[in-house]
Amino acid sequence: MPYILLLITLVCISCSQEKDYIQFAVGTYTQTEGHVNGKGEGIYMIELDDSLNIVDKKILTGATNPSYVAMHPNHTALYAVNETYSPQHQAGLVFSYLKNSDGIWQAQQMLSSMGAYPCHIIISESMNAVFVTNYGNNIAAYRIKADGKLDNAHAVFTLVAKDSLNWRQDSPHPHMSYPFQLSNELLVSDLGSNCIYHLEYSDGDFKEKAVYNFPTLAGPRHLVSTSDELNVFILNELDLSIHWMERDSTNGIFGLKQIHNLSDSINDFSKITASAIRLHSRLNTLYAATRALDGSENDKIHVIGFDIKGGEMLLKQSINSGGQIPRDFNIDPSGNYLAVANQDSDNIVIYPIDNKTGKLGEAVKELIIPSPAHIEFY
């Protein structure tokens, strides 16, 4: 009996000494483009300890402007866009990296993105597909093979050009594809044509279900949904509004429920654009970023509460992003931290999240990463 107790004690001590690291990948810009002076070296793979100190940092090279990345749920495959346009391929590129048995990441594939300047990539585990959004004018779907590699794109959906509204909306400019996990549907935000496409994806092809038109000069950019996929929140880049849309239980179509204007808290928003939106489902809280193109103090993260039953959105807080041009941000899997990628100040700033109000506390960590564009926790 004493030996058994000793064994149990040793096992428990061993378990208590295990550490849960915070792991994330950072997509960056590696070369100068019209909107950024890219200084990154590739994709940064970061591990932090429970004190938010870096315990490991690797850089995956080979890709040009891997601005957006997507991690496979099993954490052994990573996919990245190359936000470029190659005359040779008549498109941008998609890279696949696989982790071998020794834990080393290696580039395995370089595929055509099927369109110019791919700016977003996302995985649908339920549909076993990767969706790439090309800022040029389309989205492409790729099947995920058993070994984690991708097939060549097997489906492309081309967006329809509409009358030009301004120089930012002179042609289709999709920014994001958002696949639902509970159905075979996805939403595509098109800043250029000022609408959201509601698509069905089945038998390896796209079918248009509905198109939601937005007010003039809104510019749909990024969106999120509640876990039941009955409510979506769309962040509009140009007029800084958030449109709350609710799904009709009868026909599955979304209708407008409420609008919140971030511009209400900004005196002059003519040179301010919105960039990213995230949702903390446990706290019924939205987070949205605005970018100051005029060097003002409007590089901010805005915290907005929402009430499903009451149908209201309420601004709780607006704080400085801790740098310049917050291109993206994300919430860690524990829901305790929000990390902001400030593209032009070459830093990632981490804020604690109050687990009751959803508000952000004072920044607790700054990481120096050149030209960060996207943060993917895993």
N, C-alpha and C positions, 0 to 999 in steps of 0.2 A: 504493500500500500504506500509506504513512504516514497518508493521509486516512482510510482504512478503520479503522485502529487507533485514530485519534483519535475517530472516530464511536462505535466500540464502547466506548471509555473513557468518553465523555460519557454514553452510555446507562446504563452500569453505575453511574456516580456518581449519576445521577438516581434509579436504582432504590434505591440504598443510602440515599437521603435520604427515601424514602417512610416514613411512620409508620403503625403499626397502632394505631388508637385502640380503647380498650375502650368499647363502646357498650351502653347498657341503658336500659330504660324503667322508671319507678317508678310503680306505682299507689298512690293515697293516699285517705284519707278527707277529704272537704271540709266535712262538717257533723257536728254532734254526734249520736251515736247512744247507745244504752244502754251500749255497751261501749267507746266511744271519744269523745274530744273532738276531732273532726276539724278540722284547721287547714290542710289542703292546698289548693292552688289548681287542681289538675287532675292530669294525667299529666306527669311530669317526664322529659324526654328528655335523657340525660346522655352526654357523651363525655369520657373521661379519656385523658391521654397516658401514655407508658410510666413516668412518675414518679407516676402516679395523681392528677395535678392536673386540675381541670376545664378543658377547653378550649372546651366549648360546653354550654349549658344552655338548653333551650326548655321551655315549659309549654303543653300542649294543654288548652284549656279547653272548657267547654260541658257536660261530664258531671258528675253529682253522685255522689260516692263511687265513683270509678272504681278500686275496690280491687284488682281483678285484671285483668290485660291479657294479650294474646297477640299476638305478632308473626308475620306471615306469613313463610314461609321466604325469599321474595324481598325482604323488608325494605321493601316499598312499601305495605303495608296493616297497620294496627294495630287490634285489636278490644278493647273494654273493657266490662266490666259496669258498670251503675249499681246499686250495692248499696242499693236503696231499694224501696219499694212505692208505686206510683202508683194511686190509686182510679180515675183516668181510664183508665189502660191495664189495670187489674186485674192488674198485674204490675210487675216492675222493667223496666229497659231495657238494651239492648245498643247501643253506639256503634261505628261504623266510621270510622276516619280513613285517608285515602289521601295518599301523598306525591306531589306533582306534579313536573313536569319540572325545576322550579327548586329542588327539594329541600324544599319547604314542605309541612308537614302540614296537612290541612284536614278538618274533620268532614264526613262525607258522608251518614251514615245514623243514624237513631234508631229501633230496632225493639223490639217487645215481647220480653221475656225469657221470657214464657209462664208465669211463676211469681213468687212473692214473694222479695225479697232475693237476687238472683243473687250468689253469692259466689266463683265460679270459672269460668274460661273457658280453653279449650285448643283447639289446632288439630290435626287429623289430616291430614297431607299425603297419606297413602296413600288415605284415604277422602274426600278433598277436602271436608272438613266442619269446622265449628266446633261444639263441644259446650259448652253453658252449663249450669251446675249452680245450681239455685234452692234456697236454703236452706229455702224453704217446704215443698216436697215433690216436686219433679220435676227432670228434665233435659230440655233441648231441643236439637235438632240443626238446623243451618243449612248449606245448600250454599254453597260459595264460587264466585262467578261469575268469568268470565274477567278482568274489570276489577278484581277484588279485593273488590267489594261482596258483601253477603250477600243471599240470598233470605230471605223471611220463613220462620220456623221451619216445617218440614214434618213433624217427628216429635217427639212428646213422650212420655216414659216417666214415669208417676206411680208413686211408691213406695207400698208397702202399709203402713198403720198397724198397729202391734202394741200389746200391752198396755203401759201406761205403767210405766216403771221408776223414774223420778225426774223432777224438773222439767226437766232437760236432755233427757230422752228420753220426752217426753209425746206426741210425734208424729214422723213422719219428718223428718230434718234432714240431707239429703245435703250433703257438703262438697266433693266432688271427683269429676270423671269422668276416667278415665285410659284413653285409647284406645291399643291396641297398634298398632305400625307394621307388623308382619309378618302381621297377620290383620285380619279385620273385627270384632274383639271389643273390648270395653271393660269396665272395672271401675268401679263407683260405690260410694263409701264413704258409708254412712248412719249417722251418729252417733246419730240419734234412735231408729232401730229396731235398732241394735246389730248390723249385718250389712254384708256386701259383696255387691252384685249383680253377677253375671257376665252381660253382655249380648252379643248379636250384633247388628250393625247392617248391614242389607242391604236393597236395594230401597227405601231411604229410610224404613226403619222399624226399631223395636227388637224383639228377641225374647229372652226370658229363657232363659238357658242353665243357670244354677245360682244358688243363694243360699248364702253362707257365713255362718253364725251365729257370733257372738263371745261370749266370757264376759260375764256380767252386769256392767254398768257399765264395759265397756272403752271404747266410743265411738270406732269407726273414723273417722279424719279424713282423713289424706293418705297416699299410697302412691307407691312407685317400683318399677320392675322392672329386672332385668338386661337387657343388650342383646339376648340371645337370647329374652327374654320367657318363660323357663322358671321364673324365681324372682321373687316379688314380696315386698316388705316393707311392711307396713301399720303406720302410727303411730296408736296409740289415744290420743285426747285426754284421757280421764278417768282411766284407771288407769296412764298413762305407759308402756304396754308397746309393744313392736315384735313383730309376728307375722310370721315368715318362712314363706311358703307356696310350695310347689313344684308345678309342673304335672305331671300324670300323662301320660306320652307316649302312652298308649292312648286315653283318652277326653277329654283336654284339660282335665280338671277339676283345680282346685288343692286341695292338702291341706296341713295344718299340718306344718311341719318343725321349727320351733324358736321359742321365745319369749325375748325379752330384756326385762328390766324396768328402765327408767330410774329407777324409784322406789327401787331398791336403793342408789343413791348420794345419795338425798335423805331426810333425817330425817323430815320431816312434809310429805307431798305432798297434803294435803287441799285446799290452796288453790293448787296448782300444776297447770297444764294444759300439754299438748303441742300444738305448732302446725304444724310442717312437717318434712318429711324429704326428703333428697336423697341421691343415690348418685354416688360417683366410681368409674366402672366400671374405669378403668385401675388403680386402687389397691385395688379390692375393699373400699371403705370407705363406710360410711353416716354421715350427719350428721343429727342430730335436735335440734329446739329445744324448750325448756320455758320457760313463762312464769310468773312469780311474781305472783299476784293479791294477795298479802299484803305486798308491798314487801320481801320477803326477798331473799337473794342467789342465788335460783334461776332468774334469767333467764340461761339457759345454752345453749351449743351443745355437744352431746355427740358424740363421735367414736367410732364402733363399727366394728371390723373384722369381716369374716365370711369363713369358709372353706367354699367350695361342697362340696368333697369330704367334709370332716369334719362339715359341718352345724352349725358353731358360730359364735356371735357373741360378741365380746369387747370390753368397753369399754376404749378406749385413753386417753381424755381427756375432761374436762368443764371448759369455760372460760366465763368471764363473756361475755355477748353484747355488752358495751360500751354497754349502755343498758337501757331498760325495755320490757318486753313485746315480745320478738322475734317479730313476727307471721309473718315469712317470711325466707328467705335463699336464696341461689343461688350456684352455682359458675360462674365465667366460662368461656368456650369453651376457653381454653388449659388449664384445669384448675389454674392456679397460684394463684388467689385465691378466697376465699369472702366474700361480702358479705352482711351482716345488716341487715334493716330493723327497727329498733326503733321500734315504733309510738308509744309514749307518751313517749319522750324525743326524738322528732323528729330522729333521726340514722340514718345508714347507716355501719356500721363494716366496714372491709375487713381481712381476715386473710390472710396468706400460707399456702399449703398445702405441707407438706413432701412432695416428689415421691417419697419412698420409704416413709414411714410413714403419710402421710395426716393426720398431726397438724397442728394450727394453731399458727402462731407468734404473736408479739406483734402486736397491731393496728398496721397501717402507715398507715391513713388513716381520717379521719372526715369525712363529708359531712353538712351540715345540710340535711335535707329534712323538712318538716312532715308528721306523721302517715303515714309510709310503711307500706304494707301488703304490697307484692309487688315483686319485682325480676325483670325479664325481660331477660336478656342476648341480644344478637343480633349 
